[in-house]
Structures are given as structure tokens and as C-alpha cells.
Amino acid sequence: MSRWDIVLFAVASYIAIMGLVRLMRVRRIRLERQFQEEFRRQREAVLKQQAEEEKKARELAEQKQFEEFIKQKHKEAA
């Protein structure tokens, strides 16, 4: 191999490696965005589910209070 062959091989290797690095960086950024979006959607779903469960628990507690209030009023009326 002549000196020019080695220089061309080194330049071609450098260009190929830098291109690969750029592609990998772009892919990493895209994956990070996808994971962040998925995490955000899952977090919102969990928070929504927790809010619904808390609402149901409050409604159940209010219903029990109302039933006890009605029972107490019936006892007072009797």
C-alpha cells in the first residue's frame, strides 16, 4: 500500500465513523423523546386512574354518610 492509499483509507474511515456517530446520536435523541412521551402518557393514565379511584371512594363515603343520616332520622322519628 502506498502512502496515498493509507491516507485515503484513513480519511474514508474517519468519514464513515463520523457518519455513524451522527446517525447514532440522532437515533438516541429520537428514542429519548419516544420514551419521554410514553412515560408522560403512562404517568397521566396512572394519575387519571388514581383520581377516579379517589372520586369513587369519596362518593362511597358520602353514600354511607347519607345512609347513616337517614337511619338516624328514622330512629329519631320512631
Backbone as a ProteinNet text record, in pm:
[ID]
protein_1_A
[PRIMARY]
MSRWDIVLFAVASYIAIMGLVRLMRVRRIRLERQFQEEFRRQREAVLKQQAEEEKKARELAEQKQFEEFIKQKHKEAA
[TERTIARY]
85.3	0	89.1	51.6	128.5	80.4	152	117.3	-20.6	-53.3	-183.2	-297.2	-273.4	-375.3	-407.2	-304.2	-323.6	-396.2	-358.2	-425.1	-571.8	-599.6	-739.5	-819	-755.4	-822	-852.2	-759.4	-779.7	-891.4	-893.5	-998.3	-1134.4	-1140.6	-1266.7	-1315	-1223.3	-1259.6	-1313.9	-1247.9	-1292.3	-1432.2	-1455.5	-1586.8	-1693.9	-1662.8	-1759.2	-1790.7	-1689.5	-1710.6	-1790.2	-1758.6	-1832	-1977.4	-2000.3	-2137.9	-2215	-2150.3	-2214.1	-2243.6	-2151	-2172.1	-2291.7	-2301.5	-2415.6	-2547.1	-2548.7	-2670.6	-2710	-2612.2	-2640.5	-2692	-2637.1	-2680.7	-2826	-2858.7	-2996	-3091.6	-3051.6	-3135.8	-3156.1	-3049.5	-3059.6	-3157.2	-3147.3	-3237.8	-3381.7	-3403.3	-3538.8	-3593.3	-3511.2	-3555.8	-3585	-3500.7	-3526	-3660.3	-3690.5	-3820.2	-3936.1	-3919.6	-4025.4	-4047.2	-3937.8	-3950.9	-4012.6	-3974.4	-4032.5	-4181.7	-4221.9	-4363.8	-4441.2	-4386.1	-4451.7	-4461.9	-4355.9	-4357.3	-4462.8	-4472.6	-4570.9	-4712.7	-4737.5	-4871.1	-4906.2	-4810.8	-4837.7	-4860.2	-4782.1	-4798.8	-4936.3	-4979.5	-5111.5	-5221	-5203.2	-5302.4	-5310.9	-5196.2	-5195.3	-5260.9	-5227.8	-5287.8	-5438.5	-5480.6	-5623.8	-5693.2	-5631.3	-5688.9	-5696.2	-5590.6	-5590.9	-5700.9	-5718.4	-5822.4	-5960.9	-5980.6	-6109.2	-6133.9	-6029.4	-6044.2	-6074.5	-6008.5	-6035.5	-6177.6	-6223	-6359.9	-6460.8	-6437.2	-6527.8	-6528.1	-6410.1	-6401.6	-6478.1	-6463.6	-6537.9	-6688	-6730.1	-6872.8	-6926.8	-6849.5	-6891.1	-6902.3	-6804.9	-6808.4	-6927.9	-6955.6	-7072	-7201.3	-7206.7	-7326.8	-7347.7	-7239	-7251	-7294.8	-7240.3	-7281.6	-7428.6	-7473.9	-7613.6	-7703.4	-7663.8	-7743.5	-7750.2	-7639	-7638.4	-7723.8	-7720.8	-7803.2	-7951.3	-7987.4	-8127.2	-8168.1	-8081.2	-8112.2	-8133.5	-8046.3	-8055.8	-8188.3	-8227.7	-8353.1	-8473.7	-8464.5	-8573.8	-8584.4	-8469.5	-8471.2	-8528.6	-8493.8	-8546.5	-8695	-8741.9	-8885.4	-8964.1	-8901.3	-8975.6	-8990.4
-118.4	0	123.7	215.5	339.1	436.3	541.6	643.6	701.8	723.5	780.6	683.4	555.7	455.7	461	473.1	479	607	718.7	846.4	838.9	788	776	681.1	572.2	477.4	543.3	620.9	689.5	792.3	868.4	969.7	901.9	796.9	724.5	664.9	611.1	554.9	663.8	778	889.6	935.3	950.7	993.8	890.9	763.6	658.4	657.6	669.6	668.5	790.6	907.5	1028.5	1020.1	964.7	945.9	852.7	744.4	650.4	715.3	794.9	864.3	958.7	1031	1122.8	1046.1	936.8	855.6	801.7	755.7	702.1	812	932.3	1043.7	1080	1086.6	1117.8	1010.1	885.1	774	780.8	812.4	823.1	934.1	1047.3	1158.6	1119.7	1053.5	1009.9	910.5	816.1	719.3	786.6	882.5	954.3	1025.2	1088.5	1156.7	1057.8	944.4	842.8	792.2	764.1	715.5	820.8	946.7	1053.2	1065.6	1057.4	1066.4	948.3	829.5	711	721.5	767.2	784.4	886.6	997.6	1100.9	1045.9	969.8	912.3	813.8	729.9	633.9	704.2	809	883.8	949.8	1007.4	1068	963.8	845.9	739.2	695.9	684.3	643.8	751.4	876.6	986.2	992.2	970.1	969.5	855.3	738	623.4	649.7	708	739.4	840.4	940.4	1040.5	975.7	883.3	813.7	728.7	659.7	576.8	663.3	777.4	868.3	922	954.2	1003.3	896.5	772.3	663.1	642.6	651.9	635.3	747.1	871	983.1	963.7	922.7	900.3	790.1	684	575	622.7	702.2	755	847.8	930.9	1019.7	939.4	833.9	748.8	683.7	634.6	573.2	676.2	796.6	901.7	933.1	941.4	971	860.3	734.8	622.7	624.2	653.8	661.7	778.2	888.5	1003.7	967.7	896.9	854.9	758.9	663.4	569.3	644.6	741.9	818.6	896.8	954.3	1029.7	937.5	815.3	720.5	680.5	663.3	627.9	742.2	864.3	981.3	995.6	963.8	977.2	866.9	753.5	639.7	650.3
0	0	0	-82.3	-88.7	18.9	31.8	131.8	102.8	-25.4	-61.6	-31.1	-49	-14.6	134.5	214.8	360	399	338	367.5	327	206.6	161.5	251	289.8	379.7	514.7	567.1	695.3	683.8	575	554.4	539.1	461	441.5	573.4	652.2	783	874.1	876.1	960.1	920.4	789.4	741	777.7	760.5	793.1	942.4	1025.2	1170.2	1212.9	1160.1	1197.5	1151.8	1033.2	986.9	1078.8	1119.8	1211.2	1345.7	1394.7	1522.1	1512	1402.6	1384.3	1378.2	1304.8	1297.3	1435.1	1510.3	1643.7	1736.4	1725.5	1808.9	1777.6	1649	1608.3	1658.6	1646.1	1693.3	1844.9	1917.9	2063.2	2102.5	2036.9	2066.5	2036.6	1924.4	1888.4	1990.9	2033.2	2133.9	2267.2	2306.7	2431.4	2426.8	2314.8	2300.9	2307.4	2241.8	2245.5	2387.2	2459.9	2596.7	2687.3	2668.2	2748.8	2723.1	2597.3	2562.6	2621.4	2608.3	2664.2	2815.6	2880	3024.9	3065.2	2990.2	3020.5	3006.3	2898.2	2879.1	2989.6	3028.1	3134.8	3268.3	3294.9	3419.1	3423.4	3310.6	3304.5	3325.2	3267.8	3284.8	3430.3	3495.8	3637.1	3722.4	3696.9	3773.8	3751.3	3628.4	3598.6	3672.4	3672.2	3741.5	3891.8	3948.2	4090.8	4123.1	4037.1	4059.7	4055.1	3961.3	3952.5	4077	4124.3	4244	4366.5	4377.4	4488.7	4480.4	4360.8	4342.2	4383.4	4341.6	4379.5	4530.5	4592	4736.5	4807.6	4759	4818.1	4802.2	4683.7	4658.9	4749.1	4767.2	4854.2	4998.5	5042.9	5179.5	5197.2	5098.7	5106.2	5109.3	5030.4	5028.9	5165	5225.9	5358.8	5461.5	5455	5547.9	5530.3	5407.5	5380.2	5434.5	5412.2	5462.3	5614.5	5680.1	5825.6	5873.7	5802.7	5837.4	5828	5720	5702.1	5813.7	5848.4	5956.6	6087.6	6113.3	6237.4	6239.2	6130.6	6123.7	6142.1	6087.6	6106.4	6255.2	6321.1	6463.1	6545.2	6510.4	6582.4	6559.1	6439.5	6407.9	6475.2	6502.4	6559.7	6707.9
[MASK]
++++++++++++++++++++++++++++++++++++++++++++++++++++++++++++++++++++++++++++++

